[in-house]
Amino acid sequence: MTPEVNLSGLFVPLVTPFTDDLRLAPDTLARLADEALSAGAHGLVALGTTAEAATLTTEEKQTVVRICSAACRIHGVPLIVGVGTNDTAAAIATLRELAQGGDITAALVPAPPYTRPGEAGTLAHFTALAEQGGLPLVVYDIPYRTGQPLSTGTLNSLGHLPEVVGVKYATGAIDAAAMELLGSSAPDFAVLGGDDAVISPLLAAGAHGGILASANIRTADYARLVSLWQSGAAGPARRLGAELARLSAALFAEPNPTVIKGVLHAQGRIPSPAVRLPLLAASAGSVRRAAGLATARTHQAHQAAVV
């Protein structure tokens, strides 16, 4: 039986900071991890899309997990690690390696990308991971990247596997399917929003929290947004949520995490805005617009922050 896992709240999928010559900057990553957790994040996600995990070497991935694990251990919070592959056997092997470390709360695993195995094949994939991988699993439902949509029925079937503890829900819409999932999933199955610009209404509808790339910027405000909705402070939450939605839209104006890295560099928090191919650095205009929203605080948002 999988131990109870608390996945309520804000999780920050950290960027991987590089130097200008594209080397990993481990000290900067450690600082970003500590800053995010000190600002109110409930946990971290390592090796997600935002981390450019697909371009990291095996050694670099191990370094990233080690740094994030140390930060989460110090703060006493969960660490989720991304495991993305359309090879079930390879995913099981990776999960087993991660499980040996002992400090990882769960793995974030997308439906098998590109292959499009169908919902029955996806269910079989996750069943094998749950039975053989040795780690609790968070299903990453992001059909516009994977090409594999998952129905509410399939997600609820996955949620009945003891090792599946939640879903990062990033379908691109808050619609009837989202409402059905929030109304029908098991109480211990965490629904975490993954579409940053619409996290506020999803939280209002009952989501447990979010895994939000935008929260690399203004982490405390995103954590406060979750808290406001959970405490029933709807008015302040709506006002803060509207402002943060504008920030999220600006941060995703170009492929993630290019604008986020540009803003972090403009703030002096990472040594370079560099990303690895096939990504290209964000344009100066996109970074400038997002940086302005990253520091702007409207009067209403300030009121929301202090309620």
N, C-alpha and C positions, 0 to 999 in steps of 0.2 A: 504494500500500500504506500502510495506516495505521500510524504509528509505534507501538512498544510502549508501552502505558499501564499503569502499576502502580496498580491499584485495590484493593490489599489493605490492610485496616486499618479504622480508624474515620473516617467522614465525618460532620461535624456540619452538618445543615441549619439554618442560623441563622434565628432570629426576625428580624423587622424591627421595631426599637424605634421607638415613636412618643412624642411629647409628649402632654400631656393634651388638647390641641386637635387631635390626630391628624396632626400634621406629622411627617415623617421626622426621626429624630435621627441624623444621619450620624456624628458623633463617637462616639456610643455604639456604633453598629454596628461602627466600626473597632476599638473597644476589645474588644467581644465576639469579633470575629474573631481578634484577637491573643491573647486569653485562651484561646480554644479550641485554637489551634495550639500555643501555649506549654504547654498542659496535655497534649499528646500526641496530638491528632487528626492523622490522616494527610492530611486535606484538608477542604475546605468544600463545601457545596452552597448556592448562591444561588438565590433565586426558586423555592423549593419550596413545597409546601402550608404548611409551618410558617412560611414568610416572608409568608404572606397575599398571594402574588403576584397573585392575581386582583383585588385591590383597589388595586394600585399603578398609578400613571400611568406612561406611557412614560419620562418623565424620571426618575421615582423608580427604576424598574427599572434604568436606565442607571447611576444613582448607586450602587445596591446592588452591581451587578456590578463597577463601578470600584473600590469600597472592598474588596470581597472579593478581587478580582484582585490588588490591591496587597498585601494581607496574605499571600496565597498566594505571591506573587512573593518577598516578603521572606523567608518561611520555606522557600521552595523545595519547595512541595507542590502537589498537583493542586487545581484548581477545577472543579467540576461545576455547570452552570447548568440550571435547570429550564425546559423548553419544553413547555407543555401546551396542545394545541389539537386539535380534531377536523377541522380544515381542513388537508389535506396541503400545499397550495400556500402557505398562510400559515406553516406550520411550516418549510417550506424557506426562505422569505424570512427568518424569524427566525434560523434556523441560519446562514444566509449572513452576516447582520449581525454575529452573535456571532463567527463565524470570522474576520472582518476585524480583530477586536481582537488576536488572536494569543496571548492569555494564558489561554484557556479549554481545559481538558483534554478535556472531554466534555460532552455535553448529556444531561440526564435527561428522557426522553420517555415519557409514558404511552401505552398503547394508546388509540386515539381514544375519548375519553369520550362517553358518552350515545348516540352514533350506533349503536354495536354493529354494526360492519361485518362481523362474522364473522372467523374466524381467517385465511382466505384474504385478505380485505380488509385485515386488520391487517398481514399479511406484506407485501402490496403497498405499504401505507403506509410501513412502515419501509424497504423496499427503495428507494422513491423518496427518502426522507430520506437514506439512506446514500449513494445515488448522486449526489445533487444538493445536499446541505446543507453539505458541507465540514467537518463535525466528527465525531469519534467519538461513538457513541451508547451510552447505557445505557438499556435498556428498563425501564420502570417497570410491573411487573406487579402491579396492585392492583385486582382485579376487583370488589371490593365498592364501589369508587368509580367505576370506569369502566363497569361493566356488561358488560365483555368478558373472559371467562376465556380463558386461553391454555394449551394443553396443553404437556406436556414436549416433544413433537415439534415444535410450533411454535416454542417457545423455542430449541430446538437448531437449527432452521432459521435463526432470526434470528442465532444465535451464529456461524453459518457465513458470514454477511456480514462481509467484512473490516473494515468500519467499525463494527460492533456489538461493543463490548468488554465488555459485562456486563449484568446485570439486577439491579434492585432488586426483591427477591422479597418481596412483601407480600400473600400470598394469605389470611392469617388462620389458617393451619394449618401444622403440620409433619406431613406425612402421606406416603403412598406416593409421591405425585407429587413432593414435595420431595426425597425420597430418590432417586428416579429421576433428577431433574435433577442433583443433586449427583454422582451416579455416572456420568452419561452426557455431561455437557457438556465442551467442549474445555478443555484446561488453561489456555489464555489467555483464557477467558471467565469473568469474575469474577461470582460469585454473592454478592450483598450483601444481608444480611437487612434488612428494612424494617418488621417487626413487633417493636416494642421489647421487649415483655414476654416474648417467646420467643426473643430473640436468642442467649441462652446455649446452649440445645440445638441451635439451627441452626449455631452455630459449632462445637459438639462434633461435628456430623455432617459438617463439612467446608466450611462457608461461608468465603469469603475475608475477610469483614468485615461492616460494617453501615453503613447511613445511618440514623441514629437521632436523632429529635427530642429524646428524653429526655436526650441527651448535651449539650444546652445547659446542663444541670444536672449537676454531678459528672462533667465531661468526663474527668478523669484516671482515674476508676474505670472508665468505659466503655472507654477506651483500654486500660487494664490488663486488663480482661476479655478483650478480643480477644487481647492478648499472651499471657495465661495459657493460653488454649486453643491458640494456635499453637505454644506451647512444650511442650505436653503436660502441663501442671500441672493435671490434671483435678480433684483435690480442692479446691484453692483456687478454681479457676474456678467450680465448682458452687456453692460457698458465696457467692462474690461475686455470681454470676449470680442466685441466689435473692433476695438483697437488692435488687439493681438491678431485678429483675422487679417487686417490690413498689413501688418508686419509679415505674417506668414505668406501672404500673396506676393509681397515684394521679395522675400527670401527665396521663393520658388519661381521667380521670373525667368531664371535660367536653370539648367540642370543642377539638381542637388548633388553635392553641397557647395557648388562654386560660389554662390552669392554669400552663403553663410561664412565660408572661409574668407571671402573678401572683407566682410564686415568685421570678423574677428581680427583680421590683420590690421584693418583701419583703427580698431580699438587698442592695438598694441598687445593683443592677447596671444597671438601666434606669430612665429618669425616670418612667415611667408603665406601668401594666398595660394600657393602652388597646389595644383591637382595633377594627377597622373592621367595620361592618355588611356582611353579615348576622350576623357573630359578635357575641356579647355577652360582657362580662367575666365571668370565672369567679366563682363564689360564694366568700365569705370562708371557709366551711368547707372547700371543696375545696383552696383555696390553703393553708390552715393545715395540713391533713393532709399535703399534698405537701411543704410546707416543712419539716415535722418529719422526713420521710424523707430530704429533701435534705441534711440535716446529720447524721442519725443514722449511727453506725458501730457495728455489733455487734462483739463480740470476734472472731467468726469472720471477718467481713469484713475486720477489721484484719489478721488473720493472712494472709488472701488477698492483701492489698495489699502485704505486705512480702516475700512469697515470691519 
